């Protein structure tokens, strides 16, 4: 994957509130995104990451910090996908690592040093290229945000 990375973008710290904040990651369609959620500095009940957004469609990744659960909701992702996958989030640590891969038809979300994985097929259109993040019930702090566009590898 490292060989197809392009257009690296980094940000040392991001303060997240209830007001949606746009995130940059490649073209918003094919990208890799890595960050650490600083749980010592975060008092939010949940953090919501919206991926592949556009034309009233989105895939939602919800970090429910209050209940220790990760939810990935693709009910509004593409017009035919439905359902929400759930897993336990380890929120007793000082931080939570997140690593995401997106391409034209899939969304892979890893946490807890790759012990937690949500793999989803989504068939979002090319106009679904926005990414935003919000925190609810408090604020959240992201450390070491790193994102890349991903080159096409079938040329």
Buried (B, 14 or more C-beta within 10 A) or exposed (E): EEEEBEBEBEBEEBEBBEEBBEBBBBBBBBBBBBBBBBBEBBEBBBBBBBBBBBEEBBBBBBBBBEEEBBBBBBEBBBEEBEEEBBBEBBBEEEBBBBBBBBBEEEBBBBBBEEEBBBEBEBBBBEEBBBBBBBBBEBBBBBBBBBBBBBEEEEE
